[in-house]
Amino acid sequence: MIRALVLALLAGLGAPTFALSCLPHDIARSYDEAARAEEAYIVVHGVLEFDASALPKVDMSRQHEVPPDTLIPARMTGKALSHDGFVMDFDRAITLNAQCFGPWCAGAVPGTEYLAFLERRADGYRLTINPCGGFGFPEPSPETLERVQECFDGGPCDPAPLR
């Protein structure tokens, strides 16, 4: 629903004077979104590998042809979150969904450490990232890892205040 609204707005506005506006990429906000979703998610801290040449590229003269979703085969190797921390081995092929909102597309760098909310699907796991961040947090700080553990354990998990 929100993506449809964003795309409709982008289609009706001139690109040169319009800039993408995102909420701050916040671990508690993403945790809450995943927890409230109908889909099941797991939280993994590990290294993301994929072919960077598969990321979407925007030709500004044909930006209306940019697909909203680009599915890329990937691999995530690290540890999944449990009540004991990031202790469960995780090494699986996943699908990276690099989304675009009009001419703005998600970016990622292979070989980068991520804190990822992976959607469990019938065909495997999917990490969705978008120009505003989505469900991937590159190079998470120790504080970010502690915060998601607190959220997982039922502790305080309020998103950072909007400014």
ZALUM-300040 format. One line per field, with one value per residue: residue number from 0; x negated, y negated, z negated of N, C-alpha, C, CB in turn; residue in one letter. Coordinates in Angstrom, 1 decimal. Atoms other than C-alpha are relative to their C-alpha. Glycine has a CB too. Layout:
<pts>
seq <- c(NUM,...) .
neast <- c(X,...) .
nnorth <- c(Y,...) .
nup <- c(Z,...) .
caeast <- c(X,...) .
canorth <- c(Y,...) .
caup <- c(Z,...) .
ceast <- c(X,...) .
cnorth <- c(Y,...) .
cup <- c(Z,...) .
cbeast <- c(X,...) .
cbnorth <- c(Y,...) .
cbup <- c(Z,...) .
type <- c(A,...) .
</pts>
This chain:
<pts>
seq <- c(0,1,2,3,4,5,6,7,8,9,10,11,12,13,14,15,16,17,18,19,20,21,22,23,24,25,26,27,28,29,30,31,32,33,34,35,36,37,38,39,40,41,42,43,44,45,46,47,48,49,50,51,52,53,54,55,56,57,58,59,60,61,62,63,64,65,66,67,68,69,70,71,72,73,74,75,76,77,78,79,80,81,82,83,84,85,86,87,88,89,90,91,92,93,94,95,96,97,98,99,100,101,102,103,104,105,106,107,108,109,110,111,112,113,114,115,116,117,118,119,120,121,122,123,124,125,126,127,128,129,130,131,132,133,134,135,136,137,138,139,140,141,142,143,144,145,146,147,148,149,150,151,152,153,154,155,156,157,158,159,160,161,162) .
neast <- c(-0.8,0.9,0.8,-0.8,-0.2,1.3,0.2,-1.0,0.5,1.2,-0.4,-0.7,0.9,1.2,1.2,1.1,-0.3,-0.5,1.0,-0.5,0.1,-0.2,0.1,1.3,0.1,0.0,-0.1,-1.2,-1.1,0.0,-0.4,-1.5,-0.7,0.1,-0.8,-1.4,-0.3,-0.6,1.0,1.0,1.3,1.0,1.1,1.3,1.2,1.0,0.6,-0.8,0.7,-0.8,0.6,-0.4,-0.4,-1.4,-0.7,-0.6,0.6,-1.0,0.3,-1.0,-0.9,-0.9,-0.2,-1.3,0.2,0.7,-1.0,0.0,0.7,1.0,0.4,1.4,0.4,1.0,0.3,0.2,0.7,0.2,-0.7,-1.4,-0.3,-0.9,0.0,1.4,0.8,0.3,0.7,-0.4,0.7,-0.9,0.8,-1.0,-0.3,-1.1,-0.3,0.1,-0.9,0.4,-1.1,0.1,-1.1,0.3,1.4,0.9,0.1,0.8,1.3,0.6,1.3,0.3,1.0,-0.3,-0.7,-1.4,-1.1,-1.1,-1.3,-0.3,-1.4,0.0,-1.0,-0.1,1.2,1.3,0.0,0.2,0.4,-0.5,0.6,-0.6,0.8,-0.1,0.7,-0.7,0.2,1.4,0.8,1.4,1.0,-0.7,0.8,-0.4,-1.2,-1.1,-0.2,-0.6,-1.4,-0.9,-0.1,-1.0,-1.3,-0.3,-0.3,-1.2,0.4,-0.5,0.3,-0.6,0.8,0.6,-1.0,0.1,0.3) .
nnorth <- c(1.2,1.2,0.0,0.5,1.4,0.6,-0.1,0.9,1.3,0.2,0.1,1.3,1.2,0.1,-0.6,0.9,0.8,-0.9,-0.8,-1.1,0.3,-1.3,0.0,-0.5,-1.5,-0.3,-1.4,-0.2,0.1,-1.2,-1.1,0.1,-0.3,-1.4,-0.7,0.2,-0.5,-1.3,-1.0,-0.4,0.5,-0.3,1.1,-0.6,0.9,-0.7,0.6,-0.1,-0.2,-0.1,0.6,1.5,0.5,-0.3,1.1,0.8,1.3,0.9,0.9,1.0,0.3,-1.1,-0.3,-0.6,-1.4,-0.6,-0.8,0.3,-1.1,-0.8,-1.2,-0.4,-1.1,0.5,-1.0,0.6,-0.9,0.7,-0.6,0.5,0.4,-0.8,0.6,0.0,0.9,-0.5,-1.2,-1.1,0.1,0.3,0.0,-0.4,0.8,0.9,0.9,1.4,0.7,1.4,0.7,1.4,0.9,0.9,0.0,-0.3,-1.4,-0.5,-0.4,-0.8,-0.3,-1.4,-0.2,0.8,-0.5,0.6,-0.4,-0.2,-0.6,-0.9,-0.5,-1.5,-0.3,-1.4,-0.3,0.4,1.3,1.2,1.3,1.1,1.3,1.0,1.2,0.6,-1.0,-1.2,-1.0,-0.3,1.1,-0.3,0.3,0.4,0.3,-0.9,0.5,-0.4,-1.4,-0.1,0.6,-1.0,-1.0,0.6,-0.1,-1.4,-0.6,0.7,1.2,1.3,0.0,1.1,0.7,1.4,1.0,0.7,1.4) .
nup <- c(0.0,0.1,-1.2,-1.1,0.2,-0.3,-1.4,-0.7,0.2,-0.8,-1.4,-0.3,0.3,-0.8,0.6,0.3,1.2,1.0,0.7,0.8,1.4,0.8,1.4,0.4,0.0,1.5,0.3,0.7,-1.0,-0.9,0.9,0.2,-1.3,-0.2,1.0,-0.3,-1.3,-0.1,-0.3,1.0,-0.2,0.9,0.1,-0.2,-0.1,-0.8,-1.2,-1.2,-1.2,-1.2,-1.2,0.1,-1.3,-0.1,0.6,-1.0,-0.4,-0.5,-1.2,0.3,-1.2,0.0,1.4,0.1,-0.3,1.1,0.7,1.4,0.7,-0.8,0.8,-0.2,0.8,1.0,1.1,1.3,0.9,1.3,1.2,0.2,1.3,0.9,1.3,0.5,-0.8,-1.3,0.3,-0.9,-1.3,-1.1,-1.3,-1.0,-1.2,0.3,-1.1,0.3,-0.7,0.0,-0.5,-0.5,0.1,-1.1,-0.4,1.1,0.1,1.1,-0.3,1.0,-0.4,0.4,1.0,1.2,1.1,0.2,0.9,-1.0,0.3,-1.2,-0.1,-0.3,-1.0,-0.4,-0.9,0.7,0.8,-0.9,0.6,-0.8,0.2,-0.9,0.1,1.4,0.9,0.0,1.1,0.1,0.6,-0.3,1.0,1.2,1.2,1.2,0.6,-0.8,0.3,1.3,0.0,-0.6,1.0,1.0,-0.6,-0.2,1.3,0.6,0.7,-0.7,-1.5,-0.6,-1.1,0.3,-0.3,-1.2,0.2) .
caeast <- c(0.0,-2.7,-4.9,-2.0,-1.4,-5.1,-5.2,-2.0,-3.5,-6.8,-5.0,-3.1,-6.1,-9.0,-12.2,-14.6,-12.8,-11.7,-13.9,-13.3,-12.5,-12.9,-12.3,-15.6,-16.8,-16.2,-16.7,-13.8,-11.5,-12.5,-12.2,-8.6,-7.7,-9.0,-7.3,-4.0,-4.2,-2.1,-5.2,-7.8,-11.2,-14.5,-17.4,-20.8,-24.2,-26.6,-28.4,-26.3,-27.7,-26.2,-27.0,-27.0,-26.6,-23.0,-22.0,-19.5,-20.8,-18.8,-18.9,-17.3,-15.9,-14.1,-13.5,-9.9,-11.2,-13.1,-11.4,-10.4,-11.9,-15.2,-15.7,-19.4,-20.7,-22.9,-24.4,-24.4,-26.9,-26.9,-24.8,-21.0,-19.5,-18.1,-17.4,-21.1,-22.3,-23.7,-24.7,-22.9,-25.0,-23.4,-25.0,-22.4,-21.6,-19.1,-17.4,-18.4,-15.5,-16.9,-14.0,-13.6,-11.3,-11.2,-14.7,-16.1,-17.4,-18.8,-22.5,-24.6,-28.2,-29.1,-31.3,-29.8,-28.7,-24.9,-22.3,-19.4,-15.8,-15.2,-11.7,-11.1,-9.3,-8.3,-11.3,-13.9,-14.9,-14.7,-16.4,-14.6,-16.5,-15.3,-16.7,-15.6,-17.4,-14.7,-15.5,-19.3,-21.8,-25.3,-28.2,-26.1,-27.6,-27.8,-25.1,-22.8,-23.4,-22.6,-19.5,-18.0,-18.8,-16.8,-13.9,-14.0,-14.0,-11.0,-12.9,-12.4,-12.3,-11.1,-12.2,-14.4,-12.2,-11.6,-13.1) .
canorth <- c(0.0,-2.5,-1.5,-2.1,-5.5,-6.4,-5.2,-7.2,-10.3,-9.8,-9.3,-12.6,-14.8,-16.1,-14.2,-17.2,-19.0,-16.0,-14.3,-11.0,-11.6,-8.6,-8.0,-7.4,-3.8,-2.6,0.9,0.7,-0.5,2.3,4.8,3.6,3.8,7.3,8.4,7.0,8.5,11.5,13.1,14.8,13.2,14.3,11.9,12.8,11.1,12.1,11.4,10.9,12.2,11.6,10.4,6.5,6.2,7.6,4.5,2.3,-0.7,-3.7,-5.3,-8.6,-9.0,-5.7,-5.8,-4.7,-1.3,-0.6,2.4,1.9,5.3,6.9,10.4,11.4,14.7,14.2,16.0,15.0,16.5,15.7,16.3,16.1,14.5,16.5,15.7,16.6,14.0,14.5,18.1,20.2,20.9,19.6,20.3,20.3,19.2,16.3,13.9,10.3,8.1,4.7,2.4,-0.9,-3.8,-5.5,-6.6,-5.8,-2.3,-0.3,0.3,2.9,4.0,7.7,9.0,6.6,7.5,7.0,7.2,8.6,9.3,12.3,13.1,16.9,17.9,21.2,20.9,19.8,16.6,13.1,9.9,6.8,3.6,0.3,-3.3,-4.1,-1.0,1.6,4.8,4.6,2.7,2.7,2.8,2.8,1.3,3.3,1.0,1.9,5.6,5.1,3.1,5.8,8.4,6.2,6.0,9.8,10.5,8.2,5.3,1.6,1.3,-2.1,-3.7,-6.8,-9.9,-11.6,-15.1) .
caup <- c(0.0,-1.0,1.9,4.3,2.8,3.1,6.7,7.6,6.0,7.9,11.2,10.8,9.7,11.7,10.8,10.9,8.0,6.0,3.4,1.6,-2.1,-4.5,-8.1,-10.0,-9.5,-13.1,-14.4,-16.8,-14.0,-11.7,-14.6,-15.3,-11.6,-11.3,-14.5,-13.4,-9.9,-8.9,-7.5,-9.7,-10.2,-11.7,-12.7,-11.4,-11.9,-9.2,-5.9,-2.8,0.5,4.0,7.5,7.2,11.0,10.5,8.5,10.3,12.2,13.2,16.7,15.9,19.4,18.8,15.1,15.5,16.6,13.3,11.7,8.1,7.1,8.3,6.9,6.6,5.5,2.4,-0.6,-4.2,-6.6,-10.3,-13.4,-13.9,-17.0,-19.9,-23.5,-24.2,-21.7,-18.2,-18.7,-16.1,-13.0,-9.8,-6.3,-3.6,-0.1,-0.4,2.0,1.9,2.9,3.9,4.2,6.1,5.4,8.7,9.6,6.1,5.7,2.8,2.7,1.0,1.0,1.2,-1.6,-4.1,-7.5,-8.0,-10.6,-8.6,-9.1,-6.8,-5.8,-5.9,-2.7,-1.1,1.3,-1.4,-3.1,-1.6,-2.7,-1.4,-1.2,0.2,0.7,-2.9,-4.4,-4.7,-6.7,-6.3,-8.5,-7.1,-9.5,-12.7,-15.8,-19.1,-20.4,-17.5,-18.1,-21.8,-21.0,-18.7,-21.4,-23.9,-21.5,-20.9,-24.7,-25.3,-26.7,-25.8,-22.0,-21.2,-17.9,-18.1,-18.2,-14.9,-14.5) .
ceast <- c(-0.9,-0.9,0.8,0.2,-1.3,-0.2,1.0,-0.5,-1.2,0.4,0.6,-0.9,-1.2,-1.2,-1.0,0.3,0.5,-1.1,0.7,-0.1,0.3,0.0,-1.4,0.0,-0.3,0.2,1.3,1.2,0.1,0.4,1.5,0.7,-0.1,0.9,1.5,0.5,0.7,-1.0,-0.9,-1.4,-1.0,-1.0,-1.3,-1.1,-1.1,-0.5,1.0,-0.8,1.0,-0.7,0.5,0.4,1.5,0.9,0.7,-0.7,1.0,-0.5,1.1,0.9,1.0,0.4,1.3,-0.1,-0.7,1.0,-0.1,-0.7,-1.0,-0.4,-1.4,-0.3,-1.2,-0.2,-0.3,-0.6,-0.3,0.8,1.4,0.2,0.9,0.0,-1.4,-0.9,-0.1,-0.9,0.3,-0.6,1.1,-1.0,0.9,0.1,1.3,0.3,-0.1,1.0,-0.4,1.1,-0.3,1.3,-0.2,-1.4,-1.0,0.0,-0.9,-1.4,-0.5,-1.4,-0.3,-1.2,0.1,0.7,1.4,0.7,1.2,1.2,0.4,1.4,-0.1,1.2,-0.1,-1.3,-1.3,0.2,-0.2,-0.3,0.4,-0.7,0.6,-0.9,0.0,-0.6,0.7,-0.4,-1.5,-0.8,-1.4,-0.9,0.6,-1.0,0.3,1.3,1.3,0.3,0.6,1.4,1.0,0.1,1.0,1.4,0.5,0.4,1.1,-0.3,0.5,-0.5,0.7,-0.9,-0.5,1.1,-0.3,-0.3,0.4) .
cnorth <- c(-1.3,-0.1,-0.5,-1.5,-0.8,0.0,-0.9,-1.4,-0.3,-0.2,-1.4,-1.2,0.0,0.4,-1.1,-0.8,0.8,0.9,1.1,-0.4,1.3,-0.3,0.5,1.5,0.4,1.5,0.4,-0.1,1.2,1.3,0.1,0.4,1.5,0.8,-0.1,0.6,1.4,1.0,0.2,-0.5,0.6,-1.2,0.7,-1.1,0.8,-0.7,0.4,0.1,0.0,-0.7,-1.5,-0.5,0.3,-1.1,-0.9,-1.3,-0.8,-0.8,-1.1,-0.4,1.1,0.5,0.7,1.5,0.8,0.9,-0.3,1.1,0.6,1.1,0.5,1.2,-0.5,1.1,-0.9,1.0,-0.7,0.8,-0.6,-0.3,1.0,-0.7,0.0,-0.9,0.6,1.2,1.1,-0.2,-0.2,-0.2,0.5,-0.9,-0.8,-0.7,-1.4,-0.7,-1.5,-0.8,-1.4,-0.7,-1.0,0.1,0.4,1.5,0.4,0.4,0.9,0.4,1.5,0.1,-0.9,0.7,-0.7,0.6,0.0,0.6,0.8,0.5,1.5,0.2,1.5,0.4,-0.4,-1.3,-1.2,-1.2,-1.1,-1.3,-1.0,-1.3,-0.6,1.0,1.4,0.9,0.4,-1.1,0.4,-0.4,-0.4,-0.2,1.0,-0.5,0.4,1.5,0.2,-0.4,1.1,1.2,-0.4,0.2,1.5,0.6,-0.7,-1.2,-1.2,0.0,-1.1,-0.6,-1.3,-1.0,-0.7,-1.5,-0.7) .
cup <- c(0.0,1.2,1.2,-0.1,0.4,1.5,0.7,-0.2,1.0,1.5,0.3,-0.2,0.9,-0.8,-0.4,-1.3,-1.1,-0.6,-0.9,-1.5,-0.7,-1.5,-0.4,0.0,-1.5,-0.2,-0.7,0.9,0.9,-0.8,-0.1,1.3,0.3,-0.9,0.3,1.4,-0.1,0.3,-1.2,0.3,-1.0,0.1,0.1,0.1,0.7,1.2,1.2,1.3,1.2,1.1,0.1,1.4,0.2,-0.6,1.1,0.3,0.7,1.2,-0.2,1.1,0.1,-1.4,-0.3,0.2,-1.1,-0.7,-1.5,-0.8,0.9,-1.0,0.4,-0.9,-0.9,-1.0,-1.2,-0.9,-1.3,-1.1,-0.1,-1.5,-0.7,-1.3,-0.7,0.8,1.5,0.0,1.0,1.4,1.1,1.2,1.1,1.2,-0.4,1.3,-0.5,0.9,-0.1,0.7,0.5,-0.2,1.0,0.4,-1.1,-0.3,-1.2,0.5,-1.1,0.5,-0.4,-0.9,-1.2,-1.0,-0.1,-1.2,0.8,-0.6,1.2,-0.1,0.4,1.0,0.4,0.8,-0.7,-0.7,1.0,-0.9,1.0,-0.5,0.9,-0.2,-1.4,-1.0,0.1,-1.1,0.0,-0.6,0.2,-1.2,-1.4,-1.2,-1.1,-0.7,0.8,-0.2,-1.4,0.0,0.6,-1.0,-1.1,0.5,0.0,-1.4,-0.7,-0.8,0.7,1.5,0.7,1.1,-0.5,0.4,1.3,-0.2,1.2) .
cbeast <- c(0.9,-0.9,-0.6,1.4,0.4,-1.2,0.2,1.3,-0.5,-0.9,1.1,1.1,-0.4,-0.1,-0.6,-0.2,1.0,1.1,-0.9,-0.7,1.1,-1.2,1.0,-0.4,-1.2,1.0,-1.2,0.2,-0.1,-1.4,-0.7,0.3,-0.7,-1.5,-0.3,0.4,-1.2,1.1,-0.9,0.0,0.0,-0.7,0.2,0.0,-0.5,0.5,-1.4,1.1,-0.9,1.4,0.3,-1.2,-0.8,0.3,-0.9,1.5,-1.3,0.6,0.1,-0.8,-0.9,-0.5,-0.1,1.1,-0.7,-0.7,-0.4,1.5,1.0,-1.2,1.1,-0.9,-0.5,0.5,-1.2,1.4,-1.3,0.5,-0.7,1.0,0.6,-0.6,1.0,-0.5,-1.4,-0.7,0.2,1.6,-0.8,0.8,-1.3,1.4,0.2,-0.1,1.4,-1.4,1.5,-1.4,1.1,-0.4,0.1,0.4,-0.4,0.5,-0.5,0.6,-0.9,0.8,-1.1,-0.3,-1.4,0.8,-0.8,0.8,0.1,-0.5,1.1,-1.1,0.8,0.2,-0.3,1.2,0.1,-1.1,-1.1,1.3,-1.6,1.5,-1.6,1.5,0.6,1.4,0.0,-0.2,0.8,-0.6,0.4,-0.5,-1.0,1.1,0.2,-1.2,0.0,-0.3,-1.3,-0.8,0.1,-0.6,-1.4,-0.4,0.0,-1.2,-1.3,0.7,-1.5,-0.6,0.5,0.4,0.8,-1.3,0.0,1.3,-1.5) .
cbnorth <- c(0.0,0.1,1.4,0.7,-0.3,0.7,1.4,0.2,-0.2,1.2,1.1,-0.1,0.0,-1.4,1.0,-1.0,-1.1,0.9,-0.8,1.3,-1.1,0.9,0.9,-0.6,0.4,-0.9,0.5,-0.9,-1.3,0.2,0.0,-1.4,-0.8,0.5,-0.6,-1.5,0.1,0.0,-0.6,1.5,-1.5,1.4,-0.9,0.8,-0.5,1.4,0.5,-1.2,1.2,-0.8,0.7,-0.8,0.7,1.3,-0.9,-0.4,0.3,-1.0,0.8,-1.3,-0.1,1.2,-1.2,-0.6,0.2,-1.0,1.5,-0.1,1.0,-1.0,1.1,-1.2,1.2,-1.3,0.9,-0.6,0.5,-1.4,-0.3,1.1,-1.4,1.5,0.6,1.4,-0.2,-1.2,0.5,0.0,1.3,-1.3,0.8,0.0,0.9,-0.9,0.3,-0.6,0.2,-0.2,-0.2,0.0,-0.6,-1.5,-1.3,-0.8,0.7,1.3,-1.2,1.3,-0.9,0.9,-0.3,-1.3,-0.1,0.3,-0.9,0.8,-1.0,1.1,-0.8,0.8,-0.9,0.3,-0.8,0.0,0.0,-0.3,-0.1,-0.1,0.0,-0.3,-1.0,-0.2,-0.5,0.8,1.2,0.3,0.0,-0.6,-1.0,1.0,-1.5,0.0,-1.5,-0.2,0.8,-0.9,-1.3,0.5,0.3,-1.4,-0.5,0.8,-0.2,1.0,-0.1,-1.2,1.4,-1.1,-0.2,-0.2,-1.1,0.1,-0.2) .
cbup <- c(-1.2,-1.3,0.3,0.0,-1.5,-0.7,0.5,-0.7,-1.4,-0.1,0.3,-0.9,-1.4,0.5,0.8,1.1,0.3,0.6,-0.8,0.3,-0.4,0.4,-0.7,-1.4,0.9,-0.7,-0.8,-1.2,0.8,0.6,-1.3,-0.4,1.2,-0.1,-1.4,0.0,0.9,1.1,1.2,-0.3,-0.1,0.3,-1.3,1.3,-1.4,0.4,0.3,0.1,0.0,-0.3,1.3,-0.4,1.1,-0.6,-0.9,-0.4,1.0,-1.1,1.4,-0.4,1.3,0.9,-0.9,0.9,1.3,-0.9,0.2,-0.5,-0.6,0.4,0.1,-0.3,0.9,-0.7,0.4,-0.6,0.7,0.0,-1.3,0.5,0.0,-0.1,-0.9,0.1,-0.6,0.9,-1.4,0.1,0.3,-0.2,-0.2,-0.6,1.3,-1.2,0.7,0.1,-0.5,0.8,-1.1,1.5,-1.5,-0.3,0.6,-1.2,1.2,-0.7,0.2,-0.3,-0.6,1.3,0.7,0.5,-1.3,1.3,-1.4,1.2,-0.5,0.0,1.1,-1.3,1.3,0.8,1.3,1.0,-1.1,0.8,-0.3,-0.1,0.1,-0.3,1.0,-0.4,-1.4,1.3,0.3,1.4,-1.6,1.3,0.5,-0.4,-0.5,-1.0,-0.1,1.6,0.1,-1.0,0.9,1.4,-0.7,-0.4,1.4,0.6,-0.8,-0.8,-0.2,-0.8,0.6,-1.1,1.3,0.8,-1.1,0.9,-0.2) .
type <- c(M,I,R,A,L,V,L,A,L,L,A,G,L,G,A,P,T,F,A,L,S,C,L,P,H,D,I,A,R,S,Y,D,E,A,A,R,A,E,E,A,Y,I,V,V,H,G,V,L,E,F,D,A,S,A,L,P,K,V,D,M,S,R,Q,H,E,V,P,P,D,T,L,I,P,A,R,M,T,G,K,A,L,S,H,D,G,F,V,M,D,F,D,R,A,I,T,L,N,A,Q,C,F,G,P,W,C,A,G,A,V,P,G,T,E,Y,L,A,F,L,E,R,R,A,D,G,Y,R,L,T,I,N,P,C,G,G,F,G,F,P,E,P,S,P,E,T,L,E,R,V,Q,E,C,F,D,G,G,P,C,D,P,A,P,L,R) .
</pts>
